[in-house]
Amino acid sequence: MYVRCISILMKLKYLYMNLQITRKLVIGYFIVILVPTFVLEWSFYQANYSAFIKNYLLNQQYSLNIAKQNFDIQLEQISSATAPFENNAILKNYLQGNYSTVAESLYNYLQYLQPLYTSTKINPYLANLTVYGYERYPMDLANRLTSIENINVDGAYIEKIKRSAPGLWRFSVDDNYAPRLDYYKMIYSTTYPYYLGIIKIKTKVPKVFNSFNSLSENDLYLYVESSGQLYTYEGNTLTISDNTLDSLYEENRNYQTVDIEALSCKIIQVNHTNSIVSYDGNRLIALLIILFLVLTVLYYMIASSITRRLKAFSQYVNDTDANNLEEFQAPLYKDEIGVMITSHNNLIERIIQLTNENFQSQIQKRDAEYYALQAQIKPHFLYNMLENIRMSAETHNDTETADMLLTLGKHMRYSLNMKTNKSTLENELYFAKNYLQMQKIRLKEKIEIAISVLTELDNVYCPRLILQPILENAIKHGYCIGQVLKIFIHVKEGTGSGNEPNILVEIIDNGNGINKETLSSINADLEQMKVDSNQHIGINNVNSRLITFYGSRDGRLYINSEPGLGTTVSFYLKRL
């Protein structure tokens, strides 16, 4: 039995490993993700239903408490509107009957009291503020200043207001059964009579109760203890409810209450948890099936987006010919597959580049050898003839011609030596010095030459004939009639692009310089390793041979120039 089970498992493994990647991902989705997730979520739902309801009710109680705190703050803002009136001397004089004429009363009202009433309009919760006095006044303003006879409360309640220094809130209903919320505050005097009047604030009930709007997802009720009346709060409106408090408690188990001490009432919030968390098994199963189908389609689309590119790249690799390398053409993204394709394309591009550079280098090498062989016709005959001419010049005391012939002979021996393609920097500097000496003999005081070596030259190698073309260009393009051309060769320690210690070689002149457009074109050719086919010993040729010699672009030429100020050509060499 055990052996049979192992055999079946091995066959299943073999079948699975030979499936396409997309089908593997689908099977993995079912076995590893979907089924375990479904079982765990159902178990978690069953185990945490009660805890969820409990936490929900706690959060609802917390929200109710926050709404109540905001409501208290609004009541405090409303009651604070009485302070400017309580401490106003003009108002107290008016209430004490000190203004006996209408004109005097109207003047003091317009001058001092009306601004106070206007300021109350800033408070969004106030509908009206009225001051009631105990005297009979020459001028009666029904909604502003009037006699206490017009107040709509009985004497018992007025006595209650007198005994309440902080003021009293009163919740009632008008003739149309609309809720009203009023605030009463006594105005006192420091001398007899002590009771001057009563301030009444009529509030905008919907705005005052808007703190509870955030709880609108549940049923809210307002219970007034003094009247025993229950109100329903819905849509920012209070209406008289048909239920009683006892019946409300009996019908609902999930409710919270909060007392509003200032109004002697309480807010009751009834939570309908069944509408929040449905416990209908059939509906849940149907929802899970729909979710399963949707997730399956989405997972398949995601998997296909991955495997489609892998399949295309695999087909490209199989069809690639080693003799005809091409980059993989596909949209490039920044995921792992995109990075792999980008790296592969970069590798192909580098291989093609190195192949072209190697091919170009071989062509340059062959052309250089060809032209060197052409120039090497009977070299010993030429050397002997130059030496005979030099001896003849010395015999006739023509030292200048003799020196030029001696320098030319050294120059030809170095340039026609084809035994190796590389030379030491020390030999290159010696050859450059001979070349400049020939130019010095020709131009005399019109040219000044200086060579500065500030580092050891041991084991510093470079391609042959790299300084002479640069010096030739400096003389040819930099010389200006009427000005002494100064050429300096500096060799010192430097740091290349890789921050490695290298040897920096600079050829500096004070000649005509190069304009910006021409300089940009030259530097672009140097960056792209362009070589003019008609000029094999030039700046571009030197640049190409330097890059080929070191196998990287670290050794390429760099040219900086300012028109009228001169030109600097520099490059880096390495100790080998």
Secondary structure as the mmCIF struct_conf table of DSSP 4:
data_model
#
loop_
_struct_conf.conf_type_id
_struct_conf.id
_struct_conf.beg_label_comp_id
_struct_conf.beg_label_asym_id
_struct_conf.beg_label_seq_id
_struct_conf.end_label_comp_id
_struct_conf.end_label_asym_id
_struct_conf.end_label_seq_id
HELX_RH_AL_P HELX_RH_AL_P1 TYR A 2 MET A 17
TURN_TY1_P TURN_TY1_P1 ASN A 18 ASN A 18
BEND BEND1 LEU A 19 LEU A 19
HELX_RH_AL_P HELX_RH_AL_P2 ILE A 21 GLY A 28
HELX_RH_PI_P HELX_RH_PI_P1 TYR A 29 LEU A 34
HELX_RH_AL_P HELX_RH_AL_P3 VAL A 35 SER A 79
HELX_RH_3T_P HELX_RH_3T_P1 SER A 80 THR A 82
HELX_RH_AL_P HELX_RH_AL_P4 ALA A 83 GLU A 86
TURN_TY1_P TURN_TY1_P2 ASN A 87 ASN A 87
HELX_RH_AL_P HELX_RH_AL_P5 ALA A 89 LEU A 95
TURN_TY1_P TURN_TY1_P3 GLN A 96 GLY A 97
BEND BEND2 THR A 101 THR A 101
HELX_RH_AL_P HELX_RH_AL_P6 VAL A 102 ASN A 108
HELX_RH_PI_P HELX_RH_PI_P2 TYR A 109 LEU A 113
HELX_RH_AL_P HELX_RH_AL_P7 GLN A 114 SER A 119
HELX_RH_3T_P HELX_RH_3T_P2 THR A 120 ILE A 122
BEND BEND3 ASN A 123 ASN A 123
TURN_TY1_P TURN_TY1_P4 PRO A 124 TYR A 125
STRN STRN1 LEU A 126 GLY A 133
BEND BEND4 TYR A 134 GLU A 135
BEND BEND5 PRO A 138 MET A 139
STRN STRN2 LEU A 141 LEU A 141
TURN_TY1_P TURN_TY1_P5 ALA A 142 ARG A 144
STRN STRN3 LEU A 145 SER A 147
HELX_RH_3T_P HELX_RH_3T_P3 ILE A 148 ASN A 150
BEND BEND6 ASN A 152 VAL A 153
HELX_RH_AL_P HELX_RH_AL_P8 GLY A 155 ARG A 163
TURN_TY1_P TURN_TY1_P6 ALA A 165 PRO A 166
STRN STRN4 LEU A 168 VAL A 173
TURN_TY1_P TURN_TY1_P7 ASP A 175 ASN A 176
BEND BEND7 TYR A 177 TYR A 177
STRN STRN5 PRO A 179 TYR A 188
BEND BEND8 THR A 190 PRO A 193
STRN STRN6 TYR A 195 THR A 203
HELX_RH_AL_P HELX_RH_AL_P9 VAL A 205 VAL A 208
HELX_RH_3T_P HELX_RH_3T_P4 PHE A 209 LEU A 215
TURN_TY1_P TURN_TY1_P8 SER A 216 GLU A 217
BEND BEND9 ASN A 218 ASN A 218
STRN STRN7 ASP A 219 VAL A 224
TURN_TY1_P TURN_TY1_P9 GLU A 225 GLY A 228
STRN STRN8 GLN A 229 GLU A 234
TURN_TY1_P TURN_TY1_P10 GLY A 235 ASN A 236
STRN STRN9 THR A 237 ILE A 240
BEND BEND10 ASP A 242 ASN A 243
HELX_RH_AL_P HELX_RH_AL_P10 LEU A 245 GLU A 251
BEND BEND11 ARG A 253 ASN A 254
STRN STRN10 TYR A 255 ILE A 260
HELX_RH_3T_P HELX_RH_3T_P5 GLU A 261 LEU A 263
TURN_TY1_P TURN_TY1_P11 SER A 264 SER A 264
STRN STRN11 CYS A 265 VAL A 270
HELX_RH_AL_P HELX_RH_AL_P11 THR A 273 ILE A 276
BEND BEND12 VAL A 277 VAL A 277
HELX_RH_AL_P HELX_RH_AL_P12 GLY A 281 ASP A 319
STRN STRN12 ASP A 321 ASP A 321
TURN_TY1_P TURN_TY1_P12 ALA A 322 ASN A 323
STRN STRN13 ASN A 324 ASN A 324
BEND BEND13 ALA A 330 ALA A 330
BEND BEND14 LYS A 334 ASP A 335
HELX_RH_AL_P HELX_RH_AL_P13 GLU A 336 ALA A 375
TURN_TY1_P TURN_TY1_P13 GLN A 376 GLN A 376
BEND BEND15 ILE A 377 LYS A 378
HELX_RH_AL_P HELX_RH_AL_P14 PRO A 379 THR A 395
TURN_TY1_P TURN_TY1_P14 HIS A 396 ASN A 397
HELX_RH_AL_P HELX_RH_AL_P15 THR A 399 SER A 415
TURN_TY1_P TURN_TY1_P15 LEU A 416 LEU A 416
BEND BEND16 LYS A 419 LYS A 419
BEND BEND17 ASN A 421 ASN A 421
STRN STRN14 LYS A 422 THR A 424
HELX_RH_AL_P HELX_RH_AL_P16 LEU A 425 LEU A 443
HELX_RH_3T_P HELX_RH_3T_P6 LYS A 444 LYS A 446
STRN STRN15 ILE A 447 VAL A 453
BEND BEND18 THR A 455 THR A 455
TURN_TY1_P TURN_TY1_P16 ASP A 458 ASN A 459
STRN STRN16 VAL A 460 VAL A 460
STRN STRN17 TYR A 461 PRO A 463
BEND BEND19 ARG A 464 LEU A 467
HELX_RH_AL_P HELX_RH_AL_P17 GLN A 468 GLY A 478
TURN_TY1_P TURN_TY1_P17 ILE A 481 GLY A 482
BEND BEND20 GLN A 483 GLN A 483
STRN STRN18 LEU A 485 THR A 495
TURN_TY1_P TURN_TY1_P18 SER A 497 GLY A 498
BEND BEND21 ASN A 499 ASN A 499
STRN STRN19 PRO A 501 ASP A 509
BEND BEND22 GLY A 511 ASN A 512
HELX_RH_AL_P HELX_RH_AL_P18 LYS A 516 GLN A 528
TURN_TY1_P TURN_TY1_P19 MET A 529 MET A 529
TURN_TY1_P TURN_TY1_P20 SER A 533 ASN A 534
BEND BEND23 HIS A 536 GLY A 538
HELX_RH_AL_P HELX_RH_AL_P19 ILE A 539 TYR A 550
TURN_TY1_P TURN_TY1_P21 GLY A 551 GLY A 551
BEND BEND24 SER A 552 SER A 552
HELX_RH_3T_P HELX_RH_3T_P7 ARG A 553 GLY A 555
STRN STRN20 TYR A 558 GLU A 562
TURN_TY1_P TURN_TY1_P22 PRO A 563 LEU A 565
STRN STRN21 GLY A 566 LEU A 573
STRN STRN22 ARG A 575 ARG A 575
#
